[in-house]
Amino acid sequence: MSDAAPFRREATTGRGPTPGALSVPLTRPRATGAEPRPDDGRELLASLAPLLAEWLPRQRWFAGKGRPVTGFTLVAATELLPRPYGGSAPGLLHLLVRAQQPGPADAPGPAAGTDDCYQLLLGIQDVLPPQLAPALIGRPTGGPLHGRTVYEGLADPRLTSLLLERLRVPGRLGVLRFTREPDAAIPPGLTPRLLGAEQSNSSAVYGETYILKLFRRVGPGLNPDLELPRALANTGCSRVPAPAAWFEAEPAGAGEEPMTLGILQPYLPGSADGWQLALGALAVRADFAASARALGHATAEVHLALAEALPTVVLRRPQLERLAAAMTGRLDTAADAVPALRPYRESLRRIYDELAGLGRAGRTWRAQRIHGDLHLGQVLRTPADGRWSVIDFEGEPARPLAERRRPQPVARDVAGMLRSFDYAAAVGRAAGSTWAERARAAFCEGYAAVHHDPREDPQLLRAHETDKAVYEVLYEARHRPDWLPVPMSAIRRLAERERGPERAADGSPV
């Protein structure tokens, strides 16, 4: 397929790149041995659906675990590298597919289904080499890929290298648009290696020089992980690696927003994330306060740069009441699903009610663009100079993109980091010691050195820390029940500050 070979528009719907309405110039042989004929994508999807229904739920980045996949819709298909019959060279097929699933069983009220859109990169070969056997997806029976072997394309260095070449040479291919910053120098031939520790995305490092982050669950709209680092680069902020190139899926309909699919950024070789460093300190019973103080300073620098680069708003009574109501709604959902949370519901509600009451009394706070999912795993420290950098501005992937792009108080980021210190102390078997307390205080001190001290707004910070702990309770109950005591410890602490120690029906401490 050449860059000039576009998809053929068949029909329209009003929703992003048109599901099932694009014709892709894949070919399949006729049984008679005549010339291959175009496939409109329906045969392709029909042949892949049984394989994907089994393979997708096993992937770490698949969001709908625990619920069956009931169907697929093809959003777009693009041959990044056509695969001729015969020979050993691989082909690469880029897919955007929607996976239909029923809603979560513990969702309140009628459980609405989901149809999340996923980005897939499928390698295609006649015979899969032994070293790629773990990447096998399956062998379609029928359709344009009949008789061939389909596998996870990112596991094949030849295909991962192809993605870098596409980013080096900007342009369009089907619905895909590749863009590079004019001053970005991306050398050819960088050796790729796939990272394997991520939960919601996939990343490949090229020659210890660049890292390509591929979003797996995607949707219309500019991803904050592209938007915010570019805005920060324009302010001269050096705490965040600036994007060098990226690619998107451009919708066919007027007024529809592109989907951000992948971002290439400078790689920081030898860096360790804050989670590793904190656990390392705990393992040798070392204090983390100096590191936490420097991290607070770096976080404040990023917040100040974001406020300079992008619009800010003032949260007044209506906005604060809506914020508190949303927090209360999340608390009720979590308490309905997790019985251990129910004894604390009323105390925690009062924390949110206090925030709303301050709004009714005329108190205001400024809101701006923030990281949105800040914790120790989202920061890196380089060994040469001990400098902290902040990464992964995607926000919480489970939340709608519009919500993640909404201005919010910086207290939300601060609360996320404070909760992360508690998690580190629990995992490092320092729960009950003063390690987390010292780290929390040092972080706020470092933050206050260049920004407003978050501890001077105790109601706002407490409400956000409570909201984060409630989220953690629901997450751990669903995915890691053995970890549930970690956020529950915070829930007890926050609730006890509201009304004193919780007691069971017989009067004994809970």
C-alpha positions in Angstrom: 0.0 0.0 0.0 1.4 3.4 -0.8 0.8 6.7 1.1 -1.6 7.7 -1.6 -3.9 4.6 -1.2 -6.8 5.9 1.0 -9.6 4.1 2.6 -12.9 4.2 0.7 -15.7 5.8 2.5 -18.8 3.6 2.5 -21.2 5.1 5.0 -21.3 7.4 7.9 -22.2 7.4 11.6 -21.7 10.2 14.0 -19.1 8.6 16.1 -15.3 9.0 15.7 -13.7 7.2 12.8 -16.7 5.4 11.3 -17.2 1.9 12.7 -17.4 -0.8 10.1 -17.7 1.8 7.3 -14.2 1.9 5.9 -12.8 -0.2 3.0 -9.2 -1.3 3.4 -7.2 -2.5 0.4 -6.2 -5.8 1.9 -6.4 -8.7 -0.5 -7.2 -12.3 -0.3 -6.7 -15.1 -2.9 -9.6 -16.7 -4.6 -10.0 -20.4 -4.5 -9.6 -20.5 -8.3 -6.1 -18.9 -8.1 -7.3 -15.8 -9.8 -6.1 -12.3 -8.9 -6.7 -11.2 -5.3 -9.7 -9.1 -4.7 -10.2 -6.2 -2.2 -11.7 -7.0 1.2 -13.9 -4.3 2.7 -12.9 -5.1 6.3 -15.9 -7.2 7.2 -14.3 -10.5 6.2 -11.1 -9.4 8.0 -12.8 -8.7 11.2 -15.0 -11.8 11.0 -11.9 -14.0 10.6 -10.0 -12.3 13.5 -12.8 -12.0 16.0 -12.6 -15.5 17.5 -8.8 -15.1 17.9 -9.1 -11.6 19.5 -11.9 -12.7 21.8 -9.5 -15.1 23.4 -6.3 -13.1 23.1 -7.4 -9.6 24.2 -8.6 -10.4 27.7 -5.2 -11.9 28.5 -3.4 -8.7 27.8 -2.3 -6.6 30.8 -3.6 -3.4 29.1 -7.1 -4.8 28.4 -9.6 -2.7 30.5 -12.5 -5.1 30.6 -11.1 -8.0 32.5 -13.7 -10.3 34.1 -16.4 -9.6 31.5 -16.9 -11.5 28.3 -16.3 -9.9 24.9 -19.6 -10.2 23.0 -18.5 -8.7 19.7 -16.2 -6.4 17.8 -16.6 -3.5 15.5 -13.9 -2.4 13.0 -13.1 1.3 13.3 -10.1 1.3 10.9 -7.5 -1.0 9.4 -4.3 0.2 7.8 -1.5 -1.9 6.3 1.7 -0.3 7.6 3.7 -2.9 5.8 2.0 -5.2 3.2 2.9 -8.9 3.5 3.3 -10.7 0.2 2.7 -14.4 0.0 5.9 -16.4 0.3 9.2 -15.4 1.8 10.1 -14.6 5.4 9.5 -10.9 5.6 6.7 -9.9 8.0 3.7 -7.7 7.4 2.2 -5.2 9.8 -1.5 -4.4 10.1 -2.7 -1.6 12.3 -6.2 -2.0 13.6 -8.6 0.1 15.7 -11.4 -2.1 16.9 -14.2 -1.7 19.4 -14.8 -4.6 21.9 -18.4 -4.9 23.1 -18.8 -6.1 26.7 -21.5 -6.1 29.3 -21.1 -3.6 32.2 -19.5 -4.5 35.5 -21.6 -6.8 37.7 -21.2 -4.5 40.7 -22.2 -1.3 38.8 -25.2 0.4 40.5 -28.5 0.2 38.6 -28.8 -1.3 35.2 -25.3 -2.1 34.1 -24.6 -0.4 30.8 -22.3 -2.2 28.4 -19.0 -0.8 27.1 -17.5 -0.7 23.7 -13.9 0.5 24.3 -11.7 1.1 21.3 -8.3 -0.6 21.2 -5.2 -0.1 19.1 -3.7 -3.3 17.8 -0.6 -3.9 15.8 -0.7 -7.3 14.2 2.3 -9.0 12.7 1.6 -11.3 9.8 3.8 -14.2 8.6 3.4 -17.5 6.9 5.4 -19.3 9.6 6.2 -17.8 12.9 9.9 -18.0 14.0 10.4 -19.9 17.4 11.6 -16.7 19.1 8.2 -15.1 18.4 6.1 -18.1 19.6 5.0 -16.3 22.8 3.5 -13.5 20.7 1.2 -15.8 18.8 -2.4 -14.6 18.4 -3.6 -17.4 16.1 -4.2 -18.4 12.5 -7.4 -17.1 10.8 -9.6 -19.5 9.0 -11.1 -17.5 6.1 -10.8 -13.9 5.3 -7.9 -12.1 3.7 -5.4 -13.5 6.2 -6.5 -17.1 5.8 -3.8 -19.6 6.5 -1.3 -17.0 7.8 0.0 -16.5 11.3 -1.1 -13.4 13.2 0.9 -12.3 16.2 1.6 -9.3 18.5 3.6 -7.0 16.1 5.4 -5.1 18.9 7.3 -8.3 19.8 9.0 -8.3 16.4 12.0 -5.9 16.4 11.6 -5.5 12.6 8.1 -4.2 13.0 8.9 -2.0 16.0 11.7 -0.5 13.9 9.1 0.2 11.2 7.1 2.4 13.6 10.1 4.5 14.3 10.8 5.0 10.5 7.2 6.1 10.1 7.7 8.7 12.8 11.0 9.9 11.3 9.2 10.6 8.0 6.0 12.5 8.7 3.0 12.0 6.5 -0.3 10.1 6.1 -1.2 6.5 5.5 -4.9 5.8 5.4 -6.5 7.3 8.5 -3.1 7.5 10.2 -1.2 10.8 10.4 2.5 10.8 11.6 3.9 14.1 12.8 7.4 15.1 13.9 8.6 18.3 15.7 10.7 20.3 13.1 13.7 20.4 15.4 13.6 16.8 16.5 16.7 14.8 15.3 15.6 11.1 15.1 18.5 9.0 13.8 17.7 5.9 11.7 18.5 2.3 12.7 18.1 2.6 16.5 17.7 -0.8 18.0 14.3 -1.3 19.7 13.5 -3.2 22.8 10.0 -3.7 24.2 9.3 -2.8 27.8 7.2 -5.3 29.7 6.2 -3.7 33.0 3.3 -1.4 31.9 -0.3 -1.9 32.8 -2.4 0.2 30.4 -0.1 1.0 27.5 2.9 -0.5 25.6 6.3 1.1 25.2 9.4 0.5 23.1 12.9 2.0 23.8 15.0 2.8 20.7 18.8 2.7 21.3 18.5 4.2 24.8 17.7 7.5 23.0 13.9 7.6 22.5 10.9 5.8 24.0 7.7 5.3 22.1 4.5 5.0 24.2 1.6 3.4 22.4 -1.9 3.9 23.9 -3.9 0.7 23.8 -7.4 2.0 24.8 -8.0 5.1 22.7 -10.8 7.6 22.0 -11.5 10.8 20.2 -9.7 13.9 21.6 -6.2 15.1 22.2 -4.5 12.9 24.9 -3.1 15.0 27.8 0.1 12.9 27.5 0.7 14.7 24.2 -0.9 18.0 25.0 0.7 18.9 28.3 4.3 18.0 27.6 4.1 20.0 24.4 2.7 23.0 26.3 5.4 22.6 29.0 8.1 22.5 26.4 6.9 25.9 25.1 7.4 27.4 28.5 10.9 26.1 28.8 10.1 23.7 31.6 12.8 20.9 31.6 11.1 18.7 34.2 9.1 16.8 31.5 10.6 15.1 28.4 9.2 17.0 25.3 7.6 14.9 22.5 9.7 14.5 19.4 7.0 12.9 17.2 3.6 11.3 17.5 0.8 9.7 15.4 -2.9 9.9 15.4 -6.0 8.4 13.7 -7.8 11.2 11.8 -11.6 10.7 11.5 -13.2 10.9 8.1 -16.2 13.0 9.2 -16.2 16.8 9.6 -16.0 18.0 13.2 -14.7 14.7 14.6 -11.6 14.8 16.8 -8.5 12.7 16.1 -7.4 9.9 18.3 -3.9 10.1 19.8 -2.2 6.7 19.3 1.4 7.1 20.2 4.1 9.5 21.3 7.9 9.4 20.9 9.9 11.2 23.6 13.5 11.3 24.8 14.5 8.4 26.9 16.2 9.0 30.3 18.7 6.1 30.5 19.7 4.8 33.9 16.8 6.6 35.6 14.9 5.0 38.4 11.3 5.7 39.2 10.3 7.0 42.6 8.6 3.8 43.6 11.8 1.8 43.1 13.8 4.4 45.0 11.4 4.6 47.9 11.4 0.8 48.3 15.1 0.8 48.0 15.4 3.3 50.8 12.9 1.3 52.9 14.9 -1.9 52.4 17.9 -0.4 54.1 15.9 1.6 56.6 17.1 4.9 55.0 15.2 8.1 55.3 13.5 9.4 52.1 12.8 13.0 53.3 15.5 14.7 51.2 14.3 12.9 48.0 10.7 13.7 48.8 11.5 17.4 49.4 13.3 17.6 46.0 10.3 15.8 44.4 7.9 18.3 45.9 10.0 21.1 44.5 9.9 19.5 41.0 6.1 19.0 41.2 5.5 22.6 42.1 7.7 23.7 39.1 5.6 21.7 36.8 2.3 23.0 38.2 3.6 26.6 37.9 4.6 26.0 34.3 1.2 24.4 33.4 -0.6 27.4 34.9 1.6 29.7 32.7 1.0 27.6 29.6 -2.7 26.9 29.8 -5.8 28.7 31.0 -6.8 28.6 34.7 -10.2 29.0 36.2 -11.6 29.9 39.6 -13.7 27.3 41.5 -16.6 29.1 43.2 -19.7 27.8 45.0 -21.3 26.0 42.1 -18.1 24.3 41.0 -17.1 23.3 44.6 -20.6 21.9 45.2 -20.3 19.8 42.0 -16.9 18.7 43.0 -18.1 17.6 46.4 -21.1 15.9 45.0 -19.0 13.9 42.5 -16.7 12.8 45.4 -19.8 11.7 47.4 -21.1 9.8 44.4 -17.8 7.9 44.1 -17.9 7.2 47.8 -21.5 5.8 47.6 -20.5 3.6 44.6 -17.5 2.2 46.4 -19.3 1.6 49.7 -22.1 -0.3 47.9 -19.4 -2.5 46.3 -17.0 -2.9 49.3 -18.7 -3.7 52.7 -15.5 -2.8 54.6 -16.0 0.9 53.6 -19.6 1.2 54.8 -18.9 2.0 58.5 -17.0 5.0 57.5 -19.4 6.4 54.9 -21.0 9.1 57.0 -17.7 10.4 58.4 -16.2 10.6 54.9 -19.3 12.3 53.5 -18.8 15.1 56.1 -15.4 15.7 54.7 -16.9 16.4 51.3 -19.8 18.4 52.9 -17.2 20.6 54.6 -15.7 21.4 51.2 -19.0 22.3 49.7 -19.9 24.4 52.8 -16.7 26.5 52.3 -17.9 27.2 48.8 -21.3 28.3 50.1 -19.4 30.6 52.6 -17.7 32.3 49.7 -14.4 30.5 49.6 -12.7 30.0 46.2 -9.8 28.0 44.8 -7.9 28.2 41.5 -8.0 25.2 39.2 -5.6 24.5 36.3 -4.4 21.6 34.2 -2.6 19.1 36.4 -0.9 15.7 36.0 -4.1 13.8 37.1 -2.5 10.5 38.2 0.6 11.6 40.1 2.4 8.9 42.2 5.9 7.6 42.8 5.7 5.5 39.7 5.2 8.6 37.5 8.4 10.3 38.4 12.0 9.5 37.4 15.3 10.5 39.0 18.5 10.6 36.9 21.6 9.1 38.7 24.1 11.7 37.5 22.5 14.7 39.0 19.7 13.4 41.2 17.2 15.5 39.2 13.5 14.5 39.2 11.4 14.4 36.0 7.7 13.9 35.7 6.2 11.5 33.1 2.9 10.0 31.9 0.5 12.8 31.8 -2.3 10.6 30.5 -4.2 10.8 33.8 -6.3 7.9 35.1 -7.1 5.9 32.0 -10.4 4.7 33.4 -11.8 8.2 33.5 -13.3 10.0 30.5 -10.9 12.0 28.4 -12.9 15.2 28.8 -12.7 14.8 32.6 -8.9 14.3 32.4 -8.5 17.5 30.4 -10.6 19.6 32.8 -8.8 22.1 35.1 -8.6 20.9 38.7 -7.0 22.0 41.9 -3.3 21.1 42.3 -4.3 19.5 45.6 -5.4 16.5 43.6 -1.8 15.8 42.4 -0.4 16.5 45.9 -2.9 14.1 47.4 -2.0 11.4 44.9 1.7 11.6 45.9 0.9 11.6 49.6 -1.1 8.4 49.1 1.8 6.9 47.2 4.1 7.4 50.2 1.7 5.5 52.3 1.6 2.6 49.8 5.4 2.5 49.7 5.6 2.3 53.5 3.1 -0.5 53.5 4.9 -2.5 50.8 8.2 -1.8 52.4 6.9 -3.1 55.8 7.2 0.3 57.4 3.5 0.8 58.1 3.1 2.2 61.6 6.5 3.9 61.5 7.0 7.6 60.9 8.6 7.0 57.4 5.6 7.9 55.4 4.8 10.8 57.7 8.3 12.3 57.3 8.1 11.8 53.5 4.7 13.4 53.3 5.8 16.4 55.3 9.1 16.8 53.3 7.2 16.7 50.0 4.9 19.5 51.1 7.9 21.5 52.3 9.6 21.2 49.0 6.4 22.1 47.2 5.9 25.2 49.4 9.4 26.4 48.6 8.2 27.5 45.1 4.4 27.4 45.3 1.5 27.8 47.7 1.8 25.3 50.7 -0.9 22.7 50.1 -1.2 22.2 53.9 -2.6 25.7 54.1 -5.8 24.4 52.5 -6.5 21.5 54.8 -10.1 20.9 53.8 -9.3 20.9 50.0 -6.3 18.6 50.5 -8.2 16.3 52.8 -11.1 15.9 50.5 -8.9 15.0 47.6 -6.9 12.5 49.7 -10.1 10.9 50.9 -11.4 10.7 47.3 -8.1 9.0 46.2 -8.3 6.6 49.1 -11.9 5.7 48.2 -10.8 5.0 44.6 -8.0 2.8 46.0 -10.4 0.8 48.1 -12.6 0.0 45.1 -9.7 -0.8 42.9 -8.0 -3.1 45.5 -11.3 -4.9 46.3 -11.8 -5.7 42.6 -8.2 -6.5 41.6 -5.9 -7.0 44.6 -7.9 -8.0 47.7 -4.7 -8.7 49.6 -3.8 -5.0 49.3 -7.2 -3.7 50.6 -5.8 -3.0 54.1 -3.5 -0.3 52.6 -6.2 2.1 51.6 -8.4 1.1 54.5 -5.8 2.2 56.9 -6.0 5.7 55.3 -9.8 5.6 55.4 -9.7 4.9 59.1 -7.3 7.7 59.7 -9.3 10.2 57.7 -12.6 9.2 59.2 -11.2 9.3 62.8 -10.1 12.9 62.3 -13.7 13.7 61.5 -15.5 12.1 64.5 -13.0 10.2 66.6 -12.3 6.4 66.6 -14.9 4.3 64.7 -16.7 1.7 66.9 -18.6 -1.4 66.0 -22.2 -2.0 67.2 -20.9 -3.5 70.5 -18.8 -0.5 71.2 -15.5 -2.1 70.5 -13.0 -0.3 68.2 -13.4 -1.2 64.5 
